[in-house]
Amino acid sequence: MTGSAAETLHACRTNLGPAPRTFDFGDKRRYLRIPLPSWIAAAEPLREILWQQNTLLREGRLVWASLVRADERLFLPGDQDHVSTVIYSPDAAAFDEHPDRLRAMAHALYAVRSDGHEEPDEGAFAAMPAGETRYPPRMRVPKSLAGDDEVYRTHIIVCRRHLPDHVLRTALFPLLIHPDLTPRVMMLPSRYWPPELAH
């Protein structure tokens, strides 16, 4: 990215526009909405993301997210959407300018998953099997890793048509959240990213 992280996120907010937003129905169906993945089961908790995406697009606000773990198929060309684990904070003042702090926490969380844990409050994270989505839709990142910052771990469905070139190439990206209405979140479609982020 060129320029500051806060400027990049501000550009995303400007491109998306203020809430409440309206979208062309055909465009929403063809591009904005995450389609129902063929792999998703009838009782899969991630279905809630699909149910809440209209709310997130219409009313959500933007924050930075950092990738913790992604399905490796997302890094290669393909047709299917897949699940990834991310962290984010609703505290824009703390992270708009410094998403690198989120990235450092994501690295630490990945290490907890890979190498075990030492702090008692990291146990819930270390116990989660890779790719497991039956846990609560969001979990507070342990204080031993996040300090006093309000940071959450959650799963998203990475929609390929929302990515530049349909391949995941960045660990930091803008995320739509609405904590008052839903714990679910979604990646901001790259149509609304400024060129420096998309490239």
C-alpha positions, -999 to +999 in steps of 0.1 A: +000+000+000+011+036-006+000+063+018-011+056+053-033+027+063-059+051+077-060+069+043-065+035+025-093+025+048-108+060+045-108+056+007-127+023+011-153+040+033-157+068+007-160+043-022-186+023-003-206+053+009-225+061+041-251+038+056-279+030+049-267+020+014-287+008-015-275-014-043-288-024-077-306-057-073-290-074-103-255-062-092-261-075-057-271-109-070-243-112-096-214-097-076-220-084-041-238-114-025-217-144-014-233-174-032-243-205-013-211-227-013-216-263-025-197-276+005-218-259+032-240-283+052-276-276+061-267-271+098-234-253+091-231-222+114-214-203+086-248-201+068-255-172+092-230-151+072-251-156+041-282-146+060-266-115+074-247-102+044-275-079+033-274-062+067-236-059+065-236-044+031-264-020+039-255-010+074-220-023+082-189-002+090-154-009+079-124-019+100-091-037+092-089-075+094-059-096+095-057-132+082-048-158+108-053-189+087-067-195+053-077-225+032-046-230+010-067-233-021-075-196-019-039-188-027-043-205-061-067-200-090-099-218-086-137-217-087-148-224-051-151-201-021-135-212+012-134-205+049-106-184+065-100-173+101-094-136+108-091-112+136-104-076+138-112-049+163-143-027+164-120+000+178-112+020+147-092+046+167-068+019+178-062+002+145-071+023+115-036+037+113-018+006+126-032-026+111+003-040+115-006-045+152-034-068+141-010-086+118+014-092+147-014-106+169-025-129+140+011-143+138+010-149+176-024-166+174-012-188+145+018-198+167-006-206+196-025-230+172+007-245+159+031-246+188+009-248+219+001-222+245+017-210+277-009-186+291-042-200+306-064-177+286-049-190+253-063-225+259-096-221+241-077-210+209-051-238+211-079-264+215-097-254+183-090-278+155-079-262+122-109-252+101-134-258+130-164-235+126-187-248+153-173-225+180-190-192+188-191-168+158-166-146+175-142-151+204-123-124+222-085-127+216-068-135+249-055-106+269-021-122+269-020-114+232-042-084+227-035-066+260-064-041+267-074-039+230-108-053+220-099-078+193-120-108+181-113-140+162-139-151+137-145-171+105-154-156+071-163-171+038-138-157+013-157-151-019-134-153-049-153-128-070-147-103-042-109-107-046-087-090-072-079-117-098-100-141-076-070-151-056-061-142-020-029-122-021-031-100+010-032-107+048-048-073+056-081-062+041-112-042+050-139-060+068-176-051+072-189-054+107-220-045+126-216-057+163-250-043+173-269-065+148-248-095+141-215-111+152-209-122+116-187-103+093-176-102+056-148-090+035-154-058+017-157-066-021-126-054-039-146-032-062-146-007-033-108-010-026-086+018-038-060+008-065-031+008-041-048-019-020-061-039-049-026-040-065 
